[in-house]
Amino acid sequence: MKIRHLSLILFVAGSLGSSPAQDQPAWKLPATDAGLPGAGPLRRADWFRDLWEQKRKAWATRVDADQGAVVFLGDSITQGWGDDLGRAFGAMKVANRGISGDTTRGLLVRLPGDVLALNPSAVVVLAGTNDLEEQAAPPVIAENVRLLLAALRAYRADLPVVLCKVFPSAASKSRPSDQIQALNELLAGLVKDQPQVTLVETWKPFADAAGDALPAEFPDLLHPNEAGYAKWARALRPVLATLGLTETEADPWQPEAGFTSLFNGRDLTGWTFKDGAPFDGMNRSSDGRYFAINGRLVVTTPPEGSKLAQLWTVREFPRDFTLRLEFRATPDADSGVFLRGPQLQCRDYALAGPYKDLKKYRPQEWNELEVVVTGGSALCTCNGEVLEAAFKLPATGPIGLEGDRGQMEYRRLRLKEE
């Protein structure tokens, strides 16, 4: 493993030099596997070679223009999103480096010229489905992804990487559910010690009860349609916002008359860990998990996959009150809001539950939570739908927020005491 890792770093460094060792342009598909990083399949069918070389030759002329872009690296699923990714991320500068039919080994080969040469501000990776079609085993594919992440980290240790889980497909496409899920488990294991990598759950939102792709979003059980791309964009948008790549303007919102803001939008003043000092004037918590970003109180995705963290108001609230806030969750994110102590589950309800039958919940978009406390119980609603009609509470206590799995964001937290 160490020798292969070193070989890849040397390969990357050499490829960024003045000229490749072969007597052919750098964008040409290598004639053999000799000296290439990684393992497993690298496709060489005529159609693939022609597409590979056509795409890479054109991209070589855009290196200067695409400097600093967020690079999307992948196969036909990425390519099919189009050069501007459907303008799904507003003014964020993007560079689509997807090639139909490519494998994780192909991504390793073209990483220097197609990605690193652009000095990217971040890299979004989705790959591995074609490896499965070529009969590569999940551990081989995961090792290629590990090498890819290692090369990105060696290039720049703090380069943000967003790693997407492999989308569901179908056994009829030589991509059975059990193989995809095994690969995704290995991918999750790769990032547990890599805080610069954010793993996004992009399997569960697209899978049916059998673990195959939803035909309404993947008509051929492999490639997303417009609805599928829109769902992928919603899954990525909160993470890209936390990285400072989108939604960069401060929220101009002000609370309604009679309400007091619990979060000033700029820092964590008024919030603390239990038995700890307040985070007044600080824009992040001492554990680096909670951030104040442009009006959003963000609980970031833990590299470990799941890790509890709880933030509390310094104040307690013994009187009746109405609490309102908005929250946004990445797919399958798990969190909660503490009301004087007891926890009201606040999650990506559609996937993580427990309120899976809500009609007005908007996955990966902003939703309003309202809690009306009268005496020792609370009426809790999400976008007007009842979550709990009589949630039992103690006589007093603070308001708290929890992070567990995935990324959770809160904004416009305000409270009116009666």
C-alpha positions in Angstrom: 0.0 0.0 0.0 2.7 2.5 0.9 4.6 1.9 -2.3 1.5 2.4 -4.4 0.7 5.5 -2.4 4.2 6.9 -3.1 3.9 5.9 -6.7 0.7 8.0 -7.1 2.2 11.0 -5.4 5.2 10.8 -7.7 2.9 10.3 -10.7 0.9 13.4 -9.8 4.1 15.4 -9.3 5.5 14.3 -12.6 2.3 14.9 -14.5 2.3 18.5 -13.3 5.7 19.1 -14.8 6.6 20.3 -18.2 6.0 17.1 -20.3 4.8 13.5 -19.8 7.3 10.7 -20.2 5.4 9.2 -23.1 5.9 10.5 -26.6 2.3 11.6 -26.8 0.2 14.5 -25.6 -0.8 14.4 -21.9 -4.5 14.1 -22.8 -4.1 10.9 -24.7 -5.4 7.6 -23.2 -2.3 5.6 -22.1 -1.8 2.6 -24.4 -1.1 0.2 -21.5 -1.5 0.0 -17.7 2.2 0.0 -17.2 3.2 2.7 -14.6 -0.3 3.9 -14.0 -1.6 4.5 -10.5 -4.3 2.4 -8.9 -5.7 -1.0 -10.0 -8.7 -2.4 -11.7 -10.2 -1.5 -15.1 -9.3 1.3 -17.4 -11.5 1.3 -20.4 -10.0 1.3 -23.9 -12.9 0.7 -26.3 -12.7 2.9 -29.4 -15.7 5.0 -28.4 -14.3 5.6 -24.9 -10.8 6.5 -26.2 -12.3 9.0 -28.6 -14.5 10.6 -26.0 -11.7 10.7 -23.4 -9.2 12.3 -25.8 -11.8 14.7 -27.2 -12.9 15.9 -23.8 -9.4 16.2 -22.3 -8.0 18.0 -25.3 -10.7 20.6 -25.1 -10.2 21.0 -21.3 -6.5 21.5 -21.8 -7.3 24.8 -23.6 -9.4 26.0 -20.6 -6.9 25.5 -17.8 -6.4 29.3 -17.4 -10.1 30.1 -17.7 -11.1 27.4 -15.1 -8.7 28.4 -12.4 -10.2 28.3 -8.9 -13.3 26.4 -10.0 -15.2 23.8 -8.0 -14.3 20.7 -10.0 -16.9 18.0 -10.4 -15.0 14.8 -11.1 -16.7 11.6 -12.3 -18.2 9.6 -15.1 -21.3 9.9 -17.3 -23.5 10.9 -14.4 -21.4 14.0 -13.9 -20.9 14.6 -17.6 -24.6 14.5 -18.2 -25.2 17.4 -15.9 -23.7 19.7 -18.5 -20.8 22.2 -18.5 -22.6 24.6 -16.1 -24.3 21.9 -14.0 -27.6 23.4 -14.9 -26.7 26.6 -13.0 -27.7 24.6 -9.9 -25.3 26.5 -7.7 -25.9 30.1 -8.8 -22.7 32.1 -9.4 -20.4 29.5 -8.0 -17.6 28.8 -10.6 -17.7 25.2 -11.7 -15.7 22.9 -14.0 -17.4 19.7 -15.1 -14.7 17.0 -15.5 -17.0 14.0 -16.0 -16.3 11.5 -18.8 -18.9 8.9 -19.7 -17.7 5.4 -19.1 -14.8 6.4 -16.8 -13.6 4.4 -13.9 -11.9 5.3 -10.6 -8.6 4.3 -12.2 -9.3 6.6 -15.1 -9.9 9.4 -12.6 -6.5 8.7 -11.0 -4.8 9.0 -14.4 -6.4 12.3 -15.3 -6.4 13.9 -11.9 -3.3 16.0 -12.5 -4.3 17.6 -15.8 -8.1 17.7 -15.4 -8.3 18.8 -11.7 -5.0 19.8 -9.9 -3.9 22.0 -12.8 -7.0 24.2 -12.2 -6.0 25.0 -8.6 -9.5 24.1 -7.5 -11.3 25.7 -4.6 -13.0 22.3 -3.9 -13.5 18.9 -5.6 -16.8 17.0 -5.8 -16.3 13.3 -6.5 -18.8 10.7 -7.7 -17.4 7.5 -9.2 -17.3 3.8 -9.0 -20.4 2.6 -10.8 -18.6 1.7 -14.0 -15.9 -0.2 -12.1 -18.7 -2.5 -10.8 -20.0 -3.1 -14.3 -16.4 -4.1 -15.2 -16.5 -6.7 -12.4 -14.1 -4.8 -10.1 -14.6 -5.7 -6.4 -15.6 -3.0 -4.0 -12.3 -3.1 -2.1 -10.3 -2.5 -5.3 -12.6 0.5 -6.1 -12.3 1.9 -2.6 -8.5 1.6 -2.7 -8.5 3.7 -5.9 -10.7 6.3 -4.1 -8.3 6.3 -1.2 -5.4 7.0 -3.5 -7.4 9.8 -5.1 -8.1 11.4 -1.7 -4.4 10.9 -0.8 -3.3 12.7 -3.9 -5.7 15.6 -3.3 -4.5 15.9 0.3 -0.8 15.7 -0.8 -1.5 18.5 -3.3 -3.1 20.7 -0.7 -3.9 19.5 2.8 -6.8 21.8 3.4 -8.4 21.3 -0.1 -12.2 20.7 0.6 -13.4 17.4 -1.0 -17.0 16.4 -1.2 -17.3 12.6 -1.7 -20.7 11.4 -2.9 -21.8 7.9 -2.2 -22.4 5.8 -5.3 -26.0 6.2 -6.6 -28.2 3.1 -6.7 -28.7 1.3 -10.0 -29.9 -2.3 -10.6 -28.6 -5.8 -11.2 -29.9 -5.6 -14.7 -27.2 -2.9 -15.2 -24.5 -5.2 -13.7 -24.6 -2.9 -10.6 -26.4 -4.9 -7.9 -27.5 -3.2 -4.8 -25.5 -5.3 -2.4 -22.3 -4.4 -4.3 -23.1 -0.7 -4.3 -23.9 -0.7 -0.6 -20.7 -2.6 0.2 -18.7 0.0 -1.7 -20.4 2.8 0.0 -19.6 1.4 3.4 -16.0 1.2 2.4 -16.1 4.9 1.2 -17.5 5.9 4.5 -14.6 4.2 6.3 -12.1 6.1 4.2 -13.0 9.5 5.5 -13.1 8.9 9.2 -9.8 10.5 9.8 -10.0 13.1 7.0 -11.8 16.3 8.2 -11.2 18.0 4.9 -13.5 15.4 3.2 -17.3 15.6 3.6 -19.2 12.4 2.8 -22.7 13.1 1.4 -25.4 10.5 1.6 -26.4 10.1 -2.1 -27.6 6.5 -2.0 -30.6 6.5 0.3 -32.4 9.5 -1.3 -32.5 7.7 -4.7 -33.0 4.0 -3.6 -36.3 2.1 -3.6 -37.3 -0.5 -1.0 -35.2 -3.1 -2.8 -32.1 -0.8 -3.0 -32.4 -0.1 -6.7 -32.7 3.2 -8.5 -36.0 5.0 -8.6 -37.3 4.9 -12.2 -38.9 8.3 -11.7 -35.5 9.9 -11.3 -33.3 7.3 -13.1 -35.4 6.3 -16.1 -32.7 3.9 -17.4 -31.8 2.8 -13.8 -28.3 4.4 -14.2 -28.5 8.1 -15.2 -30.5 10.8 -13.4 -33.1 12.9 -15.3 -33.8 16.5 -14.5 -35.5 15.6 -11.2 -32.6 13.4 -10.2 -30.1 16.1 -10.9 -32.2 18.6 -8.9 -32.2 16.2 -5.9 -28.4 15.8 -6.2 -28.0 19.5 -6.2 -30.2 19.9 -3.1 -28.0 17.3 -1.3 -24.8 19.2 -2.2 -25.9 22.8 -1.7 -25.8 22.9 2.1 -22.3 21.4 2.2 -21.0 23.8 -0.4 -22.6 26.7 1.5 -20.8 25.6 4.7 -17.5 25.6 2.7 -18.2 29.2 1.8 -18.6 28.5 -1.9 -22.3 29.4 -2.2 -24.8 31.5 -0.1 -22.1 33.9 0.8 -24.3 36.9 1.7 -25.4 37.6 5.3 -29.1 36.8 6.0 -30.9 40.2 6.3 -33.8 38.7 8.4 -35.0 40.4 11.5 -37.3 38.8 14.2 -41.0 39.6 14.4 -42.3 42.1 17.0 -42.1 40.6 20.5 -39.6 37.9 19.6 -35.9 37.9 20.7 -33.2 36.3 18.6 -31.3 33.5 20.3 -28.6 33.6 17.7 -27.2 36.8 16.3 -26.1 35.2 13.0 -22.4 36.3 13.4 -21.1 34.3 16.3 -22.1 31.9 19.2 -22.7 34.6 21.8 -25.2 33.3 24.3 -24.4 29.6 23.6 -22.2 27.1 25.5 -21.4 23.5 26.0 -22.8 22.2 29.3 -20.5 23.0 32.2 -18.3 25.0 29.8 -17.6 28.7 29.2 -19.8 30.6 26.9 -18.7 31.0 23.3 -19.3 34.8 23.3 -17.7 36.5 20.3 -16.5 33.2 18.8 -17.6 32.1 15.4 -17.0 28.4 16.1 -17.3 26.1 19.1 -14.2 24.8 20.9 -14.5 21.3 19.2 -14.8 22.9 15.7 -18.2 21.3 15.2 -20.6 24.3 15.4 -20.1 27.4 13.2 -21.8 30.7 12.7 -21.8 31.3 8.9 -23.8 34.2 7.3 -26.8 33.9 9.6 -26.7 30.1 9.8 -25.8 28.1 12.9 -24.2 25.0 11.3 -23.5 21.6 12.8 -21.0 20.1 10.4 -20.8 16.5 9.2 -18.5 14.5 11.5 -15.8 12.5 9.7 -16.5 9.6 12.0 -20.0 9.3 10.4 -21.8 9.8 13.7 -20.8 11.9 16.7 -22.9 13.5 19.3 -22.4 17.2 20.1 -24.8 19.4 22.0 -24.9 23.2 22.2 -27.1 25.0 24.8 -28.3 28.6 25.5 -26.8 30.1 28.5 -30.3 31.3 29.6 -33.0 29.1 30.9 -36.7 29.6 30.1 -39.1 29.0 33.0 -42.1 31.0 31.5 -44.4 29.9 28.7 -42.9 30.7 25.3 -43.1 30.4 21.6 -39.9 29.2 19.8 -39.5 29.5 16.1 -36.6 28.5 13.9 -35.8 27.2 10.5 -33.6 24.1 9.8 -32.0 22.4 6.8 -30.7 18.9 6.8 -28.4 17.0 4.4 -29.8 13.6 3.4 -30.4 11.3 6.4 -29.0 13.8 8.8 -29.8 13.2 12.5 -30.1 16.0 15.0 -32.5 17.4 17.6 -33.8 20.5 19.5 -33.7 20.3 23.3 -36.7 22.0 25.0 -35.7 22.7 28.6 -33.9 19.4 28.4 -36.1 16.8 26.5 -35.1 16.3 22.9 -37.5 16.9 20.0 -36.2 15.0 17.0 -35.2 17.5 14.3 -33.8 15.6 11.3 -34.1 14.9 7.7 -37.5 13.5 8.5 -38.1 11.9 5.1 -35.2 9.5 5.5 -34.3 9.5 9.2 -37.8 9.8 10.7 -39.5 9.6 13.0 -42.1 11.8 11.2 -41.8 10.2 7.8 -45.4 10.9 6.7 -45.2 14.7 6.7 -46.7 16.2 3.5 -45.1 19.6 3.8 -41.5 18.7 4.8 -39.0 19.9 2.1 -35.9 17.6 2.0 -32.6 19.5 1.9 -34.4 22.9 1.9 -35.4 25.2 4.8 -38.3 24.1 7.0 -39.9 26.0 9.9 -40.2 24.4 13.3 -42.5 26.1 15.8 -42.8 25.1 19.5 -45.6 26.6 21.6 -45.1 25.9 25.3 -48.0 26.1 27.7 -47.4 25.0 31.3 -45.6 21.6 31.2 -46.2 20.7 27.5 -45.5 21.9 24.0 -47.3 21.9 20.7 -44.6 21.2 18.1 -45.1 21.7 14.4 -43.1 21.6 11.2 -44.3 23.8 8.4 -47.7 23.8 10.2 -48.0 20.0 10.5 -48.1 18.5 14.0 -45.1 16.6 15.2 -46.1 16.4 18.9 -49.4 17.7 20.2 -48.4 17.6 23.9 -44.7 17.2 24.3 -43.9 16.9 28.0 -41.4 19.4 29.5 -39.9 20.2 32.9 -40.6 23.5 34.6 -37.5 25.3 33.3 -34.3 24.8 31.3 -32.3 26.0 28.3 -32.8 25.5 24.6 -30.3 23.1 23.0 -29.2 21.9 19.6 -27.7 18.6 18.8 -25.5 17.3 16.0 -25.1 13.6 15.3 -25.1 12.3 11.7 -24.8 14.5 8.6 -24.9 18.3 8.5 -27.6 20.3 10.2 -28.2 24.0 9.9 -30.4 26.3 11.9 -31.3 29.9 11.3 -33.7 32.6 12.5 -33.9 31.2 16.0 -36.2 33.4 18.0 -38.3 33.2 21.1 -41.2 35.1 22.6 -41.9 34.7 26.3 -45.5 35.1 27.6 
